[in-house]
Amino acid sequence: MSALLLRRARLGRTVRDVLLVDGRVHAVADDLSAGAPGLPALPRPLEVVDLAGAVLLPGLTDAHVHLEQWAAARRRIDVSGAGSAAEAAALVAAAVRAGGAQPGAVVVGHGFRDALWATPPDAALLDDLLPGVVVVLVSADLHTAWCSSAAVRRFGLSDPAGVVVEQEAMELMARAAAVEQGVLDGWVLAATDAAAARGVTAVVDFEYGDLVAAWARRAALRPGGPALRVRTAVWADRLEVTVAAGLRSGDPLPGVADPVAAERLRMGPLKLFVDGSLGTRTAWCSAPYPGDGDHGVLRTPLPELERLLRRGAAAGLDLAVHAIGDRATAIALDAFAATGCTGRVEHAQQVHEEDLARFAELGVVASVQPRHALDDRDIADQHWAGVTGRAFPYRALVDAGAQVVLGSDAPVAALDPWDGIASAVHRSLDDRSPWHPEQHLD
């Protein structure tokens, strides 16, 4: 038995003692120094921490992260500040010159946002500055990869100009990690430490790949495994493998021997995609994007989405459907309605007014990322002109009765719940007026 006594913790407006036994709250009272209900004496060994009136809060859950990408992005070349393709290429070249690059090594950068660039990214820009170097730049939204010609050849990419999107980009990100697996696993565990230091005690990990094997491997690296609880998602391409293994959402992950890590690591939801992203202009929308008149990308048509929902639900998996554009969000809700399944819509960045109430009616959770609204406000003003009043509609969803959960989508935004909360409340990052303040949360 392990026990922790927190003395003089501020809980709201009161200061009380909190006793935790085996990781769970056992008692809350004004003074537990002499014992607690149901315990003839305080457990031993007992760790006592006097908080001296400091605030004690429940642990925070980040409902949507990509932990491996987040861990790697913290150590990759940062091109998030680039205002053009040429500037991004120059940042990478400067970083390579400063740090050197081993022959044949993959140079990976992260964070470019090209939706407002006058000139699109192209392999030639990277080739001119870094001839023969294998360069892979990952967009901030994780839906685009921009590569040098050497990377196009190395990875056999479909576009000779070096720009791939959606599934091809996501598969490339997994292949171009550029570090040994053991090193990356260490980075991931360090990222969980950093998240825990910000008050995060649980995440849902939507990383692409075999997360069951990955987290079983990481759990063996140190006692207790990750510093927080992790629910591991499975993508559609691993659905049948997961079903065959008999894994259901909430199950402990197989292959985890450490009892503390086994408690922390659990099977999570099935992740499905309806569309792409706003930054890549692949979100499936009713209104066309400026210029080419395209409406985005429909990744999973309604009949196939219904089939996958039924298959996942029958196998005991929770359901999480990525939908960003208004047409995509409507399709996701249509699929939940047709199948009778419940689950989550991930992102819901643009929603028809008539679909707002359907979340509550269908028992579907809106899983949103408040920092995205502010990072993308200029992109939305240009590419979703005229409909931004129903973009990132957090207040409207709450007022319509929807259950709303918050996340970061790290590394799209930092894994920092306080930043997300501030974004949801203030709807501004700078000295500009709040963007659609009617949609703020309080």
C-alpha positions in Angstrom: 0.0 0.0 0.0 1.3 3.5 -0.9 -0.1 6.6 0.6 0.2 10.4 0.2 -1.2 13.0 2.6 -1.6 16.5 1.2 -1.9 18.9 4.1 -3.6 22.3 3.8 -4.6 22.1 0.2 -6.8 24.9 -1.2 -9.9 23.3 -2.7 -11.9 26.1 -4.1 -12.5 28.5 -1.1 -11.6 26.0 1.6 -8.3 24.6 2.9 -8.4 20.9 3.7 -6.3 17.7 3.9 -6.5 15.1 1.1 -5.4 11.5 1.6 -4.5 9.4 -1.4 -4.1 5.6 -1.0 -2.7 3.5 -3.9 -3.1 6.5 -6.3 -6.8 7.2 -5.5 -8.4 9.8 -3.3 -9.4 8.1 0.0 -10.5 11.0 2.2 -10.9 14.8 2.3 -11.3 16.5 5.7 -10.2 19.5 7.6 -7.5 17.5 9.5 -6.4 14.0 8.6 -3.1 14.0 10.6 -4.6 11.6 13.1 -6.3 9.2 10.6 -9.2 8.9 8.2 -12.5 7.2 8.0 -12.1 3.5 7.4 -8.5 3.5 8.4 -7.6 2.8 12.0 -4.3 4.4 11.4 -2.6 6.3 8.6 -0.9 3.9 6.1 2.8 3.4 6.3 4.9 4.3 4.6 3.2 7.7 4.3 4.5 10.6 2.3 3.3 13.9 3.7 3.4 17.1 1.6 2.3 20.4 3.2 0.8 22.6 0.5 0.5 25.5 2.8 -2.6 26.8 1.1 -1.5 26.2 -2.5 -4.3 25.4 -4.9 -5.0 21.7 -5.6 -6.8 20.9 -8.9 -7.9 17.7 -10.5 -5.5 16.5 -13.2 -6.1 17.7 -16.7 -6.7 15.5 -19.7 -5.6 16.5 -23.2 -8.2 14.8 -25.4 -6.2 14.8 -28.6 -2.4 14.6 -29.0 0.2 13.0 -31.3 2.8 12.2 -28.7 5.6 10.9 -31.0 5.2 13.9 -33.4 5.1 16.3 -30.4 8.2 14.7 -28.9 10.1 14.9 -32.2 8.9 18.4 -33.0 10.4 19.8 -29.8 13.8 18.8 -31.3 13.3 19.4 -35.0 14.2 22.5 -37.0 11.5 25.1 -36.3 10.1 26.7 -39.4 6.9 28.0 -37.9 7.9 31.6 -38.2 8.5 31.5 -41.9 6.3 33.9 -43.9 7.2 32.4 -47.3 8.5 29.2 -48.8 11.8 30.8 -49.5 12.1 31.9 -45.9 11.3 28.4 -44.7 14.0 26.9 -47.0 16.5 29.5 -45.8 15.8 28.6 -42.1 16.4 24.9 -42.8 19.6 25.7 -44.8 20.9 27.9 -41.9 20.2 25.2 -39.4 22.0 22.5 -41.4 25.0 24.8 -41.9 25.1 25.5 -38.2 24.7 21.9 -37.1 26.0 19.9 -40.0 24.3 16.9 -41.6 25.7 13.5 -41.9 25.7 12.2 -45.5 22.4 10.5 -46.3 20.8 11.6 -43.0 17.3 12.9 -43.1 16.9 16.5 -42.1 13.4 17.1 -40.6 11.7 20.4 -39.9 8.3 21.2 -38.5 5.7 23.9 -38.4 5.3 25.6 -41.7 1.9 27.2 -42.6 1.7 27.8 -46.3 -2.0 28.7 -46.7 -1.2 32.4 -46.9 2.1 32.1 -48.8 2.3 33.9 -52.2 4.4 31.1 -53.7 3.7 27.4 -52.9 6.4 25.1 -51.5 8.4 23.2 -54.1 11.3 20.8 -54.0 13.4 23.1 -56.1 13.6 25.7 -53.3 15.2 23.2 -51.0 17.4 21.7 -53.7 18.9 25.1 -54.5 20.0 25.7 -51.0 20.7 22.1 -49.9 21.6 20.1 -53.1 21.4 16.3 -52.5 20.3 16.6 -48.9 17.2 14.6 -47.8 14.9 17.2 -46.4 11.4 16.5 -45.0 9.4 19.5 -43.7 6.2 18.7 -41.8 3.4 21.3 -41.9 2.0 22.6 -38.6 -1.3 20.8 -39.2 0.5 17.4 -39.9 -1.5 17.1 -43.2 1.3 18.1 -45.6 4.9 17.2 -46.1 7.3 19.3 -48.2 10.4 17.4 -49.4 13.6 17.9 -51.4 14.2 15.9 -54.6 16.6 13.7 -52.7 13.7 12.9 -50.2 11.3 12.3 -53.1 13.8 9.6 -54.5 14.6 8.2 -51.0 11.0 7.6 -50.1 9.4 7.0 -53.5 6.9 9.9 -53.3 4.2 10.4 -55.8 4.8 14.1 -56.5 8.2 15.1 -58.1 7.6 18.6 -56.8 8.0 17.2 -53.3 4.6 18.1 -51.8 2.4 15.3 -50.5 -0.7 15.5 -48.4 -3.1 13.5 -46.2 -2.4 9.8 -45.9 0.8 9.8 -48.0 2.2 12.7 -45.9 1.2 10.9 -42.6 2.9 7.7 -43.7 6.0 9.6 -44.7 6.2 11.2 -41.2 6.4 7.8 -39.7 9.1 6.7 -42.1 11.2 9.8 -41.8 11.7 10.0 -38.0 15.4 10.5 -38.6 16.4 9.1 -35.2 16.8 5.6 -33.8 13.6 4.2 -32.3 15.1 4.0 -28.8 16.1 7.6 -28.9 12.6 8.6 -30.1 11.0 6.5 -27.3 13.1 8.4 -24.8 12.0 11.7 -26.3 8.4 10.6 -25.9 8.8 9.7 -22.2 10.4 13.1 -21.7 7.5 14.7 -23.4 5.1 13.0 -20.9 7.2 14.4 -18.1 6.9 17.9 -19.5 3.2 17.5 -19.9 2.8 16.3 -16.4 4.7 19.3 -15.2 1.9 21.4 -16.8 -0.8 19.6 -14.9 -1.7 17.0 -17.5 -2.4 13.6 -16.1 -4.0 11.9 -19.1 -3.9 12.1 -22.9 -5.5 10.4 -25.8 -2.7 9.5 -28.2 -3.7 9.6 -31.9 -0.3 8.9 -33.3 -0.1 6.9 -36.5 1.3 3.4 -36.4 1.3 0.4 -34.0 0.8 2.2 -30.7 0.2 -1.0 -28.8 3.7 -2.2 -29.6 5.2 1.3 -29.2 3.9 1.9 -25.7 4.7 -1.6 -24.5 8.2 -1.0 -25.6 8.4 2.4 -23.9 6.9 1.1 -20.7 9.9 -1.2 -20.3 12.3 1.8 -20.4 11.7 3.0 -16.8 9.7 2.0 -13.8 6.1 3.2 -14.2 6.5 4.0 -17.9 5.0 7.3 -18.9 4.4 10.1 -16.4 0.7 10.2 -17.2 -2.2 8.0 -18.4 -2.3 7.2 -22.1 -5.2 6.0 -24.2 -3.8 4.7 -27.5 -5.8 5.1 -30.7 -5.9 2.7 -33.6 -6.3 3.9 -37.2 -8.5 2.1 -39.8 -5.5 0.3 -41.4 -4.9 -1.5 -38.1 -8.5 -2.1 -37.2 -8.6 -5.8 -38.2 -5.4 -6.5 -36.4 -6.8 -4.9 -33.3 -10.1 -6.9 -33.6 -8.1 -10.1 -34.1 -6.1 -9.4 -30.9 -9.4 -9.0 -29.0 -8.4 -5.5 -27.8 -11.3 -3.3 -26.6 -11.2 0.3 -25.5 -10.2 0.5 -21.9 -8.3 -2.8 -21.9 -4.7 -2.8 -20.5 -2.2 -2.9 -23.3 -0.7 -6.4 -23.8 3.0 -6.9 -23.2 3.3 -4.3 -20.3 4.8 -6.1 -17.3 5.2 -3.1 -15.0 2.0 -2.9 -12.9 2.1 0.9 -12.6 2.6 1.3 -16.4 -0.1 -1.3 -17.0 -2.6 0.8 -15.1 -1.6 3.9 -17.0 -1.6 2.4 -20.5 -5.0 1.5 -22.0 -6.5 0.9 -25.4 -8.2 3.9 -26.8 -10.6 4.7 -29.7 -10.7 3.8 -33.3 -9.8 6.9 -35.3 -11.4 7.6 -38.7 -11.1 10.4 -41.2 -13.8 12.2 -43.1 -11.6 15.0 -44.5 -8.3 16.8 -44.3 -7.4 20.2 -42.7 -8.0 23.9 -43.2 -4.3 24.7 -43.5 -3.8 22.2 -46.3 -7.2 23.3 -47.8 -8.4 19.8 -47.8 -11.1 20.2 -45.2 -14.4 19.2 -46.9 -16.6 22.3 -47.0 -19.8 23.5 -48.6 -18.3 26.7 -49.9 -15.4 26.4 -52.4 -11.9 27.6 -51.5 -10.8 30.8 -53.2 -9.0 30.4 -56.5 -9.5 26.9 -57.8 -13.0 26.5 -56.5 -12.1 23.2 -54.8 -14.2 22.0 -51.8 -11.5 20.0 -50.1 -11.0 16.2 -49.9 -13.6 13.6 -48.8 -11.4 10.9 -47.4 -14.1 8.5 -46.3 -17.5 8.5 -48.0 -20.6 8.0 -45.9 -21.2 4.3 -46.7 -17.7 3.3 -45.8 -17.7 5.5 -42.7 -20.9 3.7 -41.5 -19.3 0.3 -42.1 -16.2 1.2 -40.1 -18.2 2.7 -37.2 -20.3 -0.5 -37.0 -17.2 -2.7 -37.2 -15.4 -0.7 -34.5 -18.4 -0.5 -32.2 -19.1 -4.3 -32.5 -15.5 -4.9 -31.5 -15.9 -2.8 -28.4 -13.9 0.2 -29.6 -14.7 3.8 -28.8 -15.1 5.9 -31.9 -13.4 9.1 -32.9 -14.1 10.7 -36.3 -11.9 13.5 -37.7 -14.1 16.1 -39.4 -13.1 19.7 -39.9 -15.2 21.2 -42.7 -18.9 21.7 -42.4 -19.7 19.0 -45.0 -17.4 16.6 -43.2 -18.9 17.4 -39.8 -22.4 16.8 -41.3 -21.2 13.4 -42.8 -19.8 12.4 -39.4 -23.0 13.1 -37.7 -25.0 11.4 -40.4 -22.9 8.3 -39.9 -23.5 8.3 -36.1 -27.2 8.8 -36.7 -27.4 6.0 -39.3 -25.5 3.5 -37.2 -26.8 4.4 -33.7 -23.3 4.6 -32.5 -22.0 7.2 -30.2 -18.5 8.7 -30.1 -16.6 11.9 -30.8 -16.1 14.3 -33.6 -12.5 15.4 -33.6 -12.1 19.2 -34.4 -15.5 20.2 -35.7 -13.9 23.5 -36.9 -16.8 24.5 -39.2 -20.4 23.4 -38.4 -23.7 24.2 -40.1 -26.1 25.8 -37.6 -28.6 23.0 -38.1 -26.0 20.5 -37.0 -25.1 22.1 -33.7 -28.0 20.5 -31.8 -27.3 17.1 -33.4 -24.3 16.6 -31.2 -26.4 16.4 -28.0 -29.3 14.6 -29.8 -26.9 11.8 -31.0 -24.8 11.7 -27.8 -21.7 12.7 -29.9 -18.9 14.6 -28.1 -17.2 17.6 -29.7 -13.5 17.2 -29.2 -12.0 20.6 -30.0 -8.7 22.4 -29.8 -9.1 26.1 -28.9 -5.6 27.2 -29.9 -6.4 26.2 -33.5 -8.9 29.0 -33.8 -6.3 31.6 -33.1 -3.4 30.1 -35.0 -5.8 29.8 -38.1 -7.8 33.0 -37.8 -6.1 34.7 -40.7 -6.2 31.5 -42.8 -9.9 31.1 -42.0 -10.6 34.8 -42.8 -9.2 34.2 -46.3 -10.2 30.7 -47.1 -13.5 30.5 -45.2 -14.5 34.1 -45.9 -18.1 34.7 -45.2 -18.6 31.7 -42.9 -16.2 32.3 -40.0 -19.1 33.1 -37.8 -19.7 29.4 -37.6 -16.1 28.4 -37.5 -14.6 27.0 -34.2 -18.1 27.4 -32.7 -17.3 26.5 -29.1 -19.9 28.6 -27.4 -22.6 27.6 -29.9 -21.9 23.9 -29.3 -22.1 24.3 -25.5 -25.3 26.4 -25.8 -26.8 23.6 -28.0 -26.2 21.1 -25.2 -23.1 19.4 -26.7 -20.5 17.8 -24.4 -17.2 19.6 -25.4 -13.8 18.3 -24.4 -10.6 20.2 -25.0 -7.2 19.2 -26.4 -4.1 20.6 -28.1 -3.6 18.3 -31.1 0.1 18.6 -30.2 2.3 19.3 -32.1 -0.2 21.4 -34.1 -0.3 23.4 -30.9 1.8 23.0 -27.8 0.8 20.4 -25.2 -0.1 23.0 -22.7 -3.6 23.0 -21.2 -3.3 26.5 -19.8 -2.6 27.9 -23.3 -5.7 26.1 -24.6 -7.9 27.4 -21.8 -6.7 30.9 -22.4 -7.3 30.6 -26.1 -10.9 29.3 -25.5 -11.6 32.2 -23.1 -9.9 35.2 -24.7 -10.0 34.3 -28.5 -6.9 36.3 -29.2 -3.2 35.8 -29.1 -2.0 39.3 -29.8 -3.1 42.9 -29.5 -5.9 42.4 -32.0 -9.5 42.3 -30.9 -10.8 38.8 -30.0 -11.8 36.8 -33.0 -15.5 36.1 -33.0 -15.7 36.7 -29.2 -19.3 35.4 -29.3 -17.8 31.9 -29.5 -15.6 32.2 -26.4 -15.9 29.8 -23.4 -16.0 30.9 -19.8 
